[in-house]
Amino acid sequence: GVSLAALFASAGVVGVALGFGAQNLVRDVLAGWFILVEDRYGVGDTIDAGAPAVGVVERVTLRSTRLRDVNGTVWHVANGEILRVANQSQGWTMASAVIPVSYDADLAEIRQVVIEVGNDMFNDPETRQRMLGRPTFAGVEAVSGEAVYVKILAKARGGQQIPLTRELRERLKSAFDAHGVIVPVLVRQMGFNP
C-alpha cells in the first residue's frame, strides 16, 4: 500500500540536497587543504579574510578557520568562502603615520626631527626588535588650507606594525613639542580624511 513513486521522489529530493551539501563540503575541505599546504596562514597570524572577518587566527581545520577580531568577536569562516586573504604576520609589514603640521612649518626641520626620532628608535633595543629599518620621512601626503600632512614610514617585523606605529606617533609628538613644531587643530570637512 506504499506508493513507490512518492518514495522515489522523496529519495531524489534528499539525494539532490545531499549532493549540494557534499559539494560545499568538498569545496571547503579542498580549500582548507591548500591553505595548510601553501602556508597561507596559521594559528597566531593576523589575517583579513574579507570584511568584517579580520583578526588573529585561533584555529585552522580542513573545513573552516576560526579567528578573533580586535573587539573579541569570534568568526568561523568556511575555507571555501575565503576568496582572498591578507596575512599581516608573514615576513614584514609597513608601519605608517600621517601627521598634520602647520601649513607654514619648515619641512626641512620636520624631516630632521623625523630622522632624529628614527635614529633614537633604531638605537633603542626594545623598539628595534619590532623594526627592520629606521623610520623615514616619506614626504608630503596631502596639503589643505590648515595643514600639511607628512608621512613617516618604518619597515616592521610581521605583526608589529600596530605597536610600532603607536610608538612612532608618541615619539614624534614628544619631539615635535621639544622642537616647537605646531600640530594644528583641524576642522574635519565632509569627505576629507587623509
C-alpha positions as CSV (number, residue, x, y, z in Angstrom):
1,G,0.0,0.0,0.0
2,V,3.0,2.3,-0.1
3,S,3.3,4.5,-3.2
4,L,6.7,3.8,-4.8
5,A,6.5,7.0,-6.9
6,A,6.3,9.2,-3.8
7,L,9.1,7.2,-2.1
8,F,11.4,7.6,-5.2
9,A,10.6,11.3,-5.5
10,S,11.4,11.9,-1.8
11,A,14.6,9.9,-2.2
12,G,15.5,12.0,-5.2
13,V,15.0,15.3,-3.4
14,V,17.1,14.1,-0.4
15,G,19.8,12.9,-2.9
16,V,19.9,16.3,-4.6
17,A,20.1,18.1,-1.2
18,L,22.9,15.8,0.0
19,G,24.7,16.4,-3.3
20,F,24.7,20.1,-2.9
21,G,25.8,19.8,0.7
22,A,28.6,17.4,-0.3
23,Q,29.7,19.8,-3.0
24,N,30.2,22.6,-0.4
25,L,31.9,20.2,2.0
26,V,34.3,19.1,-0.7
27,R,35.0,22.7,-1.7
28,D,35.7,23.7,1.9
29,V,38.0,20.7,2.5
30,L,39.9,21.3,-0.7
31,A,40.3,25.0,0.1
32,G,41.5,24.1,3.6
33,W,44.0,21.6,2.3
34,F,45.5,24.3,0.0
35,I,45.6,26.8,2.9
36,L,47.6,24.4,5.0
37,V,49.9,23.1,2.2
38,E,50.6,26.6,0.8
39,D,51.1,28.0,4.3
40,R,48.8,31.0,3.6
41,Y,48.3,31.5,7.3
42,G,48.4,29.6,10.6
43,V,47.5,29.9,14.3
44,G,48.6,33.3,15.7
45,D,48.7,35.1,12.3
46,T,46.7,38.3,11.9
47,I,44.6,38.0,8.7
48,D,41.9,39.7,6.7
49,A,39.7,37.0,5.3
50,G,37.2,39.5,3.9
51,A,35.5,42.2,6.0
52,P,34.4,42.0,8.7
53,A,36.3,38.8,9.4
54,V,39.7,40.4,10.3
55,G,41.6,39.2,13.3
56,V,44.0,36.7,14.8
57,V,43.7,33.1,13.7
58,E,42.8,30.8,16.6
59,R,42.3,27.5,14.7
60,V,42.6,26.2,11.2
61,T,41.0,22.9,10.1
62,L,40.3,21.4,6.7
63,R,36.7,22.6,6.9
64,S,37.0,26.1,8.5
65,T,39.1,28.9,10.0
66,R,38.3,30.4,13.4
67,L,39.6,33.9,14.1
68,R,39.1,36.6,16.8
69,D,38.8,40.3,15.9
70,V,40.0,43.2,18.0
71,N,36.6,43.5,19.7
72,G,36.8,39.9,20.8
73,T,34.2,38.6,18.4
74,V,35.0,35.1,17.2
75,W,34.5,34.5,13.4
76,H,34.0,31.0,11.9
77,V,34.7,31.1,8.2
78,A,34.2,28.2,5.9
79,N,37.5,27.8,4.0
80,G,35.7,27.6,0.7
81,E,34.3,31.1,1.3
82,I,37.7,32.7,1.7
83,L,38.3,34.1,-1.8
84,R,41.3,36.2,-0.8
85,V,43.3,36.5,2.4
86,A,45.7,39.2,3.5
87,N,48.3,37.9,6.1
88,Q,49.8,40.7,8.2
89,S,52.1,38.4,10.1
90,Q,54.3,36.8,7.4
91,G,57.6,38.4,6.6
92,W,57.4,42.2,7.1
93,T,54.8,44.9,7.1
94,M,55.0,48.7,7.0
95,A,54.3,51.0,9.9
96,S,52.9,54.3,8.7
97,A,52.0,57.5,10.4
98,V,50.4,60.6,8.7
99,I,50.9,63.7,10.9
100,P,49.4,67.1,10.2
101,V,51.8,70.0,10.8
102,S,51.2,73.7,10.5
103,Y,50.9,74.9,6.9
104,D,53.8,77.3,7.3
105,A,56.0,74.7,9.1
106,D,59.6,74.3,7.8
107,L,59.6,70.9,6.1
108,A,63.4,70.7,6.3
109,E,63.1,70.9,10.1
110,I,60.3,68.4,10.1
111,R,62.5,66.0,8.1
112,Q,65.4,66.5,10.6
113,V,63.1,65.8,13.6
114,V,61.8,62.6,11.9
115,I,65.5,61.5,11.2
116,E,66.3,62.1,14.9
117,V,63.3,60.2,16.1
118,G,64.1,57.3,13.7
119,N,67.7,57.1,14.9
120,D,66.5,57.1,18.5
121,M,64.0,54.3,17.9
122,F,66.5,52.3,15.9
123,N,69.1,52.6,18.7
124,D,66.6,51.6,21.4
125,P,66.9,47.8,21.9
126,E,63.2,47.4,22.9
127,T,61.9,49.3,19.9
128,R,64.5,47.9,17.4
129,Q,63.2,44.3,17.9
130,R,59.9,45.4,16.2
131,M,61.6,47.1,13.2
132,L,63.6,46.2,10.2
133,G,64.9,49.7,9.4
134,R,65.0,53.3,10.6
135,P,61.7,55.3,10.3
136,T,62.0,57.6,7.3
137,F,60.3,60.8,6.1
138,A,58.3,59.7,3.1
139,G,57.2,63.1,2.1
140,V,54.1,65.3,2.0
141,E,51.0,63.2,1.8
142,A,48.4,66.0,1.4
143,V,48.0,69.7,1.7
144,S,45.0,71.6,3.0
145,G,44.3,75.2,3.9
146,E,45.0,74.3,7.5
147,A,47.8,71.8,7.4
148,V,50.5,69.9,5.6
149,Y,50.2,66.2,6.1
150,V,53.6,64.4,6.3
151,K,54.0,60.7,6.0
152,I,56.5,58.7,8.0
153,L,57.2,55.0,7.2
154,A,59.1,52.3,9.0
155,K,59.6,48.7,7.9
156,A,58.3,46.5,10.7
157,R,58.6,42.8,11.5
158,G,55.5,40.8,10.7
159,G,52.6,41.6,13.0
160,Q,54.5,44.5,14.7
161,Q,53.2,47.4,12.6
162,I,50.5,48.5,15.0
163,P,52.7,48.7,18.2
164,L,55.5,50.3,16.1
165,T,53.1,52.9,14.6
166,R,51.9,53.8,18.1
167,E,55.4,54.2,19.4
168,L,56.4,56.2,16.4
169,R,53.4,58.6,16.9
170,E,54.2,59.0,20.6
171,R,57.9,59.8,20.0
172,L,57.1,62.2,17.1
173,K,54.6,64.1,19.4
174,S,57.3,64.5,22.1
175,A,59.9,65.5,19.5
176,F,57.6,68.0,17.8
177,D,56.8,69.5,21.3
178,A,60.5,69.8,22.1
179,H,61.2,71.5,18.7
180,G,58.2,73.8,18.8
181,V,56.5,72.2,15.8
182,I,52.8,73.0,15.9
183,V,50.3,70.3,15.1
184,P,47.2,72.3,14.1
185,V,43.7,71.7,15.4
186,L,41.8,70.6,12.3
187,V,38.2,71.1,11.3
188,R,37.0,67.9,9.6
189,Q,35.4,68.5,6.3
190,M,32.9,66.1,4.7
191,G,34.7,63.6,2.5
192,F,38.3,64.6,3.5
193,N,40.2,62.1,5.6
194,P,43.9,61.9,5.0
